[in-house]
Amino acid sequence: MKNILTGTVIKAVGGVFTVMSGDKKYTCFSPKKFRYQDSDVLVGDKVQFEDLHKGKGVVTEILPRKNKLHRPEIANVDVCFLTLASEPSPDLYLADKVLINCFQEQIEPIILVNKCDLPNNALQLVQDNYGKIATILAISAMDDSVLKLKEYISGKVVCFAGQSAVGKTSILNALLPDLKGQVGGLSAKTGRGTHTTRHSSLHKVFDGFVVDTCGFSLCDLNGIRSDELRLYLDDFVTISHDCKFTSCTHTVEPDCAVKKAVEQGVLCKGRYDRYVEEYNELKDAEKHQY
């Protein structure tokens, strides 16, 4: 009789998968049929596998995915830690894109303002822009404030996203001292960070899993039309019920409740201005497709 178990894929190397079921790790292989169906096993997949012997197994089924990121290729992400800091200066255009992708992919965004052990003017800026739509945590990778992340990691799969040199790898190292990830710093010439992570696997932390590679695919707007962009800004959606037109894009239409809220200071003007710029960029891109 076959012994079928359920587990989470935590590592993939050359068609060999490490699957964690309970507290035990298994080395598993996947049948060729998955590759032929263009649905090969990904890190983060929930799978059923046959326990063969001596910690080895074969994947029999890939369970339905909640979502799939492409850079890195990983499935079933529950939470994204969008990481910002005072240095380098917060890239709010990038932050907007990460948040939009999180809402599109049904990923809960938690905004981390890192390096709070240093003089920091970023926290108020982040609160002004995103305080109404996401949980914001002030932390430092240098002290115990990273323990604030425990309740958001427990029982979930978590990834990091954000610009380089804001301290994502340092936070990972604080959570996983044995990881010893390479920490990248600011480029002296450009003031920008350098990418330091090149592979992906899951690591057990606080009864959850943390991805050791950043969610780069969350940093680009892909597959979202200009007239859909408004649907992924929760604070805009709530107010837009009072717009004159149900399809209002909050740009040129009259009697727009969102524009009125910006004028009254209810919505952050900087956030609205970036929305309009992103809307126009998508609109222009759509014109050049045909």
C-alpha positions as CSV (number, residue, x, y, z in Angstrom):
1,M,0.0,0.0,0.0
2,K,1.3,3.4,-1.0
3,N,2.2,5.9,1.8
4,I,1.0,9.3,0.4
5,L,2.1,12.4,2.4
6,T,1.5,16.1,1.9
7,G,4.2,18.7,2.2
8,T,5.7,22.0,1.1
9,V,8.5,22.2,-1.5
10,I,11.3,24.2,0.2
11,K,14.1,23.8,-2.4
12,A,14.5,22.8,-6.0
13,V,17.9,22.0,-7.7
14,G,18.0,20.4,-11.1
15,G,14.8,18.5,-10.9
16,V,15.4,17.3,-7.3
17,F,13.0,18.7,-4.7
18,T,13.3,19.0,-1.0
19,V,9.9,18.6,0.5
20,M,9.1,19.3,4.2
21,S,6.2,17.3,5.7
22,G,5.8,18.0,9.4
23,D,9.3,18.4,10.8
24,K,10.9,15.9,8.3
25,K,12.5,16.6,5.0
26,Y,12.2,14.3,2.0
27,T,14.2,14.3,-1.2
28,C,11.6,13.9,-4.0
29,F,11.6,13.6,-7.8
30,S,8.7,14.7,-10.1
31,P,7.4,12.6,-13.0
32,K,8.0,13.8,-16.5
33,K,4.3,14.3,-17.0
34,F,4.4,17.5,-15.0
35,R,7.1,19.0,-17.3
36,Y,5.2,17.9,-20.4
37,Q,2.1,19.8,-19.0
38,D,4.3,22.9,-18.4
39,S,3.4,22.6,-14.7
40,D,6.7,21.5,-13.1
41,V,7.1,21.6,-9.4
42,L,8.0,25.0,-7.9
43,V,9.4,26.1,-4.5
44,G,6.4,26.9,-2.4
45,D,4.2,24.3,-4.0
46,K,2.0,22.2,-1.7
47,V,2.4,18.7,-3.1
48,Q,1.3,15.1,-2.4
49,F,4.1,12.6,-2.7
50,E,4.7,8.9,-2.2
51,D,7.1,8.1,0.6
52,L,9.3,5.5,-0.8
53,H,12.1,4.7,1.6
54,K,15.0,6.3,3.5
55,G,13.7,9.8,3.1
56,K,13.1,9.6,-0.6
57,G,9.8,10.1,-2.5
58,V,8.1,10.9,-5.8
59,V,5.6,13.7,-6.3
60,T,2.2,12.5,-7.3
61,E,0.2,15.7,-7.3
62,I,0.7,19.5,-7.3
63,L,-2.1,21.0,-5.2
64,P,-3.9,24.1,-6.5
65,R,-1.8,27.3,-6.3
66,K,-2.8,30.5,-4.6
67,N,-0.4,32.5,-6.9
68,K,2.8,32.2,-8.8
69,L,5.7,34.7,-8.9
70,H,8.1,34.6,-11.8
71,R,11.2,36.3,-10.4
72,P,12.0,34.1,-8.6
73,E,9.7,31.3,-9.6
74,I,7.8,30.6,-6.4
75,A,4.3,29.6,-5.5
76,N,1.8,30.3,-2.8
77,V,3.2,33.4,-1.2
78,D,1.0,34.7,1.6
79,V,2.8,37.8,2.8
80,C,5.2,40.3,1.3
81,F,7.5,42.4,3.5
82,L,7.8,45.6,1.4
83,T,11.0,47.0,2.9
84,L,11.9,50.7,2.9
85,A,14.5,52.8,4.7
86,S,15.7,56.4,5.0
87,E,18.8,55.5,3.1
88,P,18.5,55.0,0.2
89,S,15.6,57.4,0.0
90,P,12.3,55.5,-0.3
91,D,11.4,54.8,-3.9
92,L,7.6,55.3,-3.6
93,Y,7.0,54.5,-7.3
94,L,8.5,51.1,-6.7
95,A,6.5,50.7,-3.5
96,D,3.3,51.6,-5.3
97,K,4.0,48.8,-7.9
98,V,4.8,46.3,-5.2
99,L,1.5,47.1,-3.4
100,I,-0.5,46.9,-6.6
101,N,1.0,43.5,-7.4
102,C,0.3,42.3,-3.9
103,F,-3.4,43.1,-4.2
104,Q,-3.5,41.5,-7.6
105,E,-1.9,38.3,-6.4
106,Q,-3.8,38.2,-3.1
107,I,-0.6,38.7,-1.1
108,E,-0.9,40.6,2.2
109,P,1.6,43.5,2.1
110,I,3.4,44.5,5.4
111,I,5.6,47.6,5.1
112,L,8.8,47.5,7.0
113,V,10.7,50.8,7.6
114,N,14.1,49.4,8.4
115,K,17.2,51.1,9.9
116,C,15.1,52.8,12.6
117,D,18.2,52.7,14.9
118,L,19.6,55.5,12.6
119,P,18.3,59.0,12.1
120,N,15.2,58.3,10.1
121,N,12.7,60.6,8.3
122,A,11.2,57.8,6.3
123,L,8.6,56.6,8.8
124,Q,6.4,59.6,8.6
125,L,6.6,59.7,4.8
126,V,5.5,56.1,4.6
127,Q,2.7,56.5,7.1
128,D,1.4,59.6,5.2
129,N,1.3,57.5,1.9
130,Y,0.3,54.1,3.0
131,G,-1.0,54.3,6.6
132,K,-4.6,53.6,5.4
133,I,-3.9,50.6,3.3
134,A,-1.2,48.5,5.0
135,T,0.4,47.6,8.3
136,I,3.6,49.5,8.8
137,L,6.3,48.3,11.2
138,A,9.4,50.3,12.3
139,I,12.3,47.9,12.8
140,S,16.0,47.5,12.8
141,A,17.9,44.4,11.7
142,M,20.4,45.3,14.4
143,D,18.2,44.7,17.4
144,D,15.3,42.6,18.7
145,S,12.7,44.7,16.8
146,V,12.7,42.0,14.1
147,L,10.7,39.8,16.5
148,K,7.7,42.0,15.5
149,L,7.7,40.0,12.3
150,K,6.8,36.7,14.1
151,E,3.1,37.0,14.0
152,Y,3.1,37.8,10.2
153,I,5.4,34.8,9.4
154,S,3.9,32.1,11.6
155,G,2.0,29.6,9.4
156,K,2.7,31.4,6.2
157,V,5.1,31.8,3.2
158,V,6.7,35.2,3.2
159,C,8.9,37.0,0.7
160,F,10.7,40.4,0.8
161,A,10.5,43.1,-1.9
162,G,11.9,46.6,-2.3
163,Q,14.9,48.5,-3.7
164,S,18.4,47.4,-3.1
165,A,20.4,48.3,0.1
166,V,17.4,48.9,2.3
167,G,18.4,46.0,4.4
168,K,16.4,43.0,3.2
169,T,19.3,40.6,3.5
170,S,20.3,42.0,6.9
171,I,16.8,41.3,8.1
172,L,17.0,37.8,6.7
173,N,20.3,37.2,8.5
174,A,18.7,38.5,11.8
175,L,15.9,36.0,11.3
176,L,18.1,33.2,10.1
177,P,21.6,33.5,11.7
178,D,22.7,30.3,10.0
179,L,21.9,31.6,6.5
180,K,24.8,34.0,6.4
181,G,23.5,35.7,3.3
182,Q,25.8,38.0,1.5
183,V,24.9,41.6,2.5
184,G,25.1,44.2,-0.3
185,G,25.8,47.8,0.4
186,L,25.3,51.1,-1.4
187,S,27.4,51.6,-4.5
188,A,29.8,54.5,-3.7
189,K,29.4,55.8,-7.3
190,T,25.6,55.7,-7.7
191,G,24.2,55.6,-4.1
192,R,22.1,52.6,-5.3
193,G,22.2,49.1,-3.9
194,T,23.5,46.0,-5.6
195,H,21.6,42.8,-5.9
196,T,23.0,40.0,-3.8
197,T,20.7,37.1,-4.0
198,R,20.5,34.7,-7.0
199,H,18.5,31.6,-6.0
200,S,15.4,30.8,-4.0
201,S,14.5,28.4,-1.3
202,L,12.3,28.4,1.8
203,H,13.6,28.5,5.3
204,K,11.6,27.6,8.4
205,V,11.1,30.6,10.7
206,F,8.6,31.1,13.5
207,D,6.5,28.1,12.3
208,G,6.3,29.6,8.8
209,F,8.6,29.9,5.8
210,V,10.7,32.8,4.5
211,V,11.9,33.0,0.9
212,D,15.6,33.8,0.8
213,T,15.3,35.6,-2.5
214,C,13.5,38.9,-3.1
215,G,10.2,39.1,-5.0
216,F,11.6,41.0,-8.1
217,S,8.5,40.2,-10.2
218,L,6.5,42.3,-7.7
219,C,8.4,45.4,-8.7
220,D,7.0,45.6,-12.2
221,L,3.4,46.1,-13.4
222,N,2.7,43.2,-15.8
223,G,-0.7,42.3,-17.1
224,I,-2.6,45.3,-15.7
225,R,-4.5,47.5,-18.0
226,S,-4.6,51.3,-17.5
227,D,-8.4,51.2,-16.9
228,E,-7.9,48.4,-14.3
229,L,-5.1,50.1,-12.3
230,R,-7.6,51.9,-10.0
231,L,-9.1,48.6,-8.9
232,Y,-5.8,47.7,-7.1
233,L,-5.7,50.8,-4.9
234,D,-7.9,49.9,-1.9
235,D,-8.1,53.4,-0.5
236,F,-9.2,54.7,-4.0
237,V,-11.8,51.9,-4.4
238,T,-13.5,52.7,-1.1
239,I,-14.0,56.4,-2.0
240,S,-14.8,55.8,-5.7
241,H,-18.3,54.6,-4.9
242,D,-19.2,58.3,-4.7
243,C,-17.8,59.1,-8.2
244,K,-20.4,60.1,-10.8
245,F,-19.2,57.4,-13.2
246,T,-18.8,53.8,-12.1
247,S,-15.9,53.4,-14.6
248,C,-14.2,56.6,-13.4
249,T,-10.4,56.5,-13.9
250,H,-10.0,59.4,-11.5
251,T,-8.1,61.4,-14.1
252,V,-10.2,63.6,-16.4
253,E,-13.8,62.7,-15.4
254,P,-16.0,65.3,-13.7
255,D,-17.5,64.8,-10.2
256,C,-14.7,62.4,-9.2
257,A,-14.8,61.6,-5.5
258,V,-11.2,60.5,-5.5
259,K,-9.9,63.9,-6.8
260,K,-12.2,65.6,-4.3
261,A,-10.7,63.6,-1.5
262,V,-7.2,64.6,-2.6
263,E,-8.2,68.3,-2.7
264,Q,-9.6,67.9,0.9
265,G,-6.5,66.2,2.2
266,V,-8.3,62.9,2.8
267,L,-6.1,61.1,0.3
268,C,-2.3,61.6,0.0
269,K,-1.7,63.9,-3.0
270,G,1.7,62.4,-3.7
271,R,0.2,58.9,-3.9
272,Y,-2.5,60.3,-6.3
273,D,0.0,62.1,-8.5
274,R,2.0,58.8,-8.8
275,Y,-1.2,57.0,-9.7
276,V,-1.9,59.4,-12.5
277,E,1.7,59.0,-13.8
278,E,1.5,55.2,-13.7
279,Y,-1.9,55.4,-15.4
280,N,-0.5,57.5,-18.2
281,E,2.5,55.2,-18.6
282,L,0.2,52.2,-19.0
283,K,-2.0,54.2,-21.4
284,D,0.9,55.1,-23.6
285,A,2.3,51.6,-23.6
286,E,-1.1,50.3,-24.7
287,K,-1.2,52.7,-27.7
288,H,2.2,51.4,-28.9
289,Q,1.0,47.8,-28.8
290,Y,-1.1,48.2,-31.9
